[in-house]
Structure formats: C-alpha cells, structure tokens
C-alpha cells in the first residue's frame, strides 16, 4: 500500500513541512510507502486564485480538489496502482459530493478507479481526531491554504471581538 502526499495548497511552507513530517511518521507507523509529490504552489495558485474572493466550500475549493485528485490519479496510473482514494472526505469542512465528482473525473482521465468513500461518516472525523491526538500529530484550524488561513484568522478576531463586548 502507498500514500501520496501532494499538497501544493499548504501555506506557509513551514506548515507544509510540518504536515509532511507528520505524514512521514504516520506512513512509517502504518507500514505504508510514502510517495511525495512536488510542492508546486504556482499550479495551485493558477487554478485557485481566480476564485480567491469566494468562501470555503465553493469553486475555490473545487479547483483545489481537482488539481490534487488529478495529480493523485496520474501518479497512481504511472506506477501501476489501479485504485486510489483521498482523506479529504474525512473533514466536515469539505464537500464530499464534489470530492467524489472530481475523483471520478480524474480516475476516468487517467484510466484508474476512484474509491469515493465519505470517511467522515460513522464517526470517521471523531475517530481521526482521537487517533491524531493519540499519535501526537499536529492539528490545525484551517485546511492549509493561505485563503483558509486568512478566514480562520478572521473568525478568531471576530470571536475575540465578541468576547470583548460582553
């Protein structure tokens, strides 16, 4: 079994390195071969930035799913893996229907099969949080991209402002 780490969306680079190190640890812990994709942020920026003013769970995110799942399907086909999936669907902040759609398009394009499971169901998200804490993996309050980081910071500012008014 293999895991492919392709996240050109993660910002800043320090955060990318942190998440990659966690993935290396998790791969070793699980006995899974880790394949590292390129940290090609210009590809991500070109696809997503036309939608930078849209919120999370919008066309902005669909484009991010598209480029990441396409690269994953291409990698799978290139090394002879016939079936791939993604952990994106474990997050309650992601839209499973769109992930499945983009995964299926990428699979068809590259001649492989997408296993489109909604991993947040059956307490999947809760279990993932418990396991990540048990293994002392880092946890973030944003998906990874600079746009979601800005949104998370704005939510924090608003919460602090509301507390100050009480």
C-alpha positions in Angstrom: 0.0 0.0 0.0 1.2 3.5 -0.8 0.3 7.0 0.3 0.8 10.0 -1.9 1.4 13.4 -0.3 0.6 16.1 -2.8 -0.4 19.4 -1.2 0.7 22.5 -3.3 -2.0 24.4 -1.4 -0.4 24.3 2.0 0.8 27.7 3.3 3.2 28.8 4.6 6.0 26.4 3.7 6.7 25.9 7.3 3.2 24.4 7.7 3.8 22.2 4.6 7.0 20.8 6.2 5.1 20.2 9.5 2.4 18.3 7.7 4.8 16.3 5.6 6.8 15.3 8.7 3.6 14.1 10.3 2.8 12.1 7.1 6.3 10.6 7.1 5.7 9.5 10.8 2.2 8.1 10.0 3.5 6.2 7.0 6.3 4.6 8.9 3.9 3.9 11.8 1.4 2.2 9.5 3.9 0.4 7.3 2.8 2.3 4.2 5.2 3.6 1.5 5.1 7.3 1.2 5.4 9.0 -2.2 6.0 12.7 -2.0 4.6 14.9 -4.8 6.1 18.2 -5.7 5.4 21.3 -3.7 4.2 23.1 -6.8 2.4 26.2 -5.4 2.2 28.1 -8.8 0.0 25.3 -10.2 -2.3 25.7 -7.2 -2.3 29.5 -7.4 -3.1 29.5 -11.1 -6.1 27.2 -10.5 -7.5 28.8 -7.4 -6.7 32.5 -7.3 -9.4 33.5 -9.8 -11.8 32.3 -7.1 -9.9 33.8 -4.1 -12.8 36.0 -3.1 -15.2 33.0 -2.7 -15.5 31.4 0.7 -14.6 27.9 1.7 -16.9 25.2 0.2 -17.0 27.0 -3.1 -15.5 26.8 -6.6 -12.2 27.9 -5.0 -12.1 24.5 -3.1 -13.4 22.5 -6.1 -10.4 23.7 -8.1 -8.1 22.7 -5.3 -9.7 19.2 -5.1 -9.4 18.9 -8.9 -5.7 19.6 -9.2 -4.8 17.4 -6.2 -7.0 14.5 -7.2 -5.9 14.7 -10.9 -2.2 14.6 -9.8 -3.0 11.6 -7.5 -4.8 9.7 -10.3 -1.9 10.4 -12.6 0.6 9.2 -10.1 -1.4 6.0 -9.4 -1.6 5.2 -13.1 2.0 6.0 -13.6 3.1 3.4 -11.0 0.5 0.8 -11.8 -1.9 1.4 -8.9 -5.4 0.7 -10.2 -7.4 2.2 -7.2 -7.0 5.4 -5.3 -8.9 7.4 -2.7 -8.4 10.5 -0.6 -8.5 11.6 3.0 -10.1 14.9 2.0 -13.6 13.5 2.8 -12.9 12.9 6.5 -13.1 16.7 7.1 -16.5 18.2 7.9 -15.3 21.3 6.1 -15.1 19.6 2.8 -17.9 18.8 0.4 -18.0 15.0 -0.2 -20.2 15.2 -3.3 -17.6 17.5 -5.0 -14.7 15.4 -3.9 -16.3 12.3 -5.4 -17.1 14.1 -8.6 -13.5 15.4 -9.0 -12.1 12.0 -8.0 -14.2 10.2 -10.6 -13.2 12.6 -13.4 -9.5 12.3 -12.5 -9.8 8.5 -12.4 -11.5 8.4 -15.8 -8.9 10.7 -17.4 -6.0 8.5 -16.2 -7.6 5.1 -16.5 -7.8 4.2 -12.9 -10.6 3.8 -10.3 -11.5 6.2 -7.6 -12.8 4.8 -4.3 -15.1 7.5 -3.3 -15.9 6.9 0.3 -17.2 9.6 2.7 -14.8 9.0 5.5 -16.4 11.4 7.9 -19.5 9.1 8.2 -19.7 6.6 11.0 -17.8 8.9 13.4 -14.9 9.0 10.9 -14.0 12.6 11.8 -14.2 11.9 15.5 -12.1 8.8 15.2 -9.5 10.7 13.1 -9.3 13.4 15.8 -8.8 10.8 18.6 -6.2 8.9 16.6 -4.3 12.1 15.7 -4.2 13.1 19.4 -3.1 9.7 20.4 -0.2 9.8 17.9 0.6 13.4 18.8 0.1 14.6 15.3 -0.3 18.3 14.7 -3.9 19.7 14.4 -4.7 22.9 12.5 -7.7 25.2 12.4 -7.6 25.7 8.7 -7.4 23.5 5.6 -4.0 24.5 4.7 -4.2 27.2 2.0 -3.4 30.9 2.5 -7.1 31.8 1.9 -8.4 29.5 4.5 -5.7 30.7 6.9 -7.0 34.2 6.4 -10.5 33.1 7.0 -9.5 31.2 10.2 -7.7 34.3 11.5 -10.7 36.5 10.8 -13.0 34.1 12.7 -10.6 34.3 15.6 -10.6 38.1 15.5 -14.4 38.1 15.5 -14.6 35.7 18.4 -12.2 37.9 20.4 -14.1 41.0 19.5 -17.4 39.4 20.6 -15.8 38.3 23.9 -14.6 41.9 24.5 -18.2 43.2 24.0 -19.6 41.0 26.8 
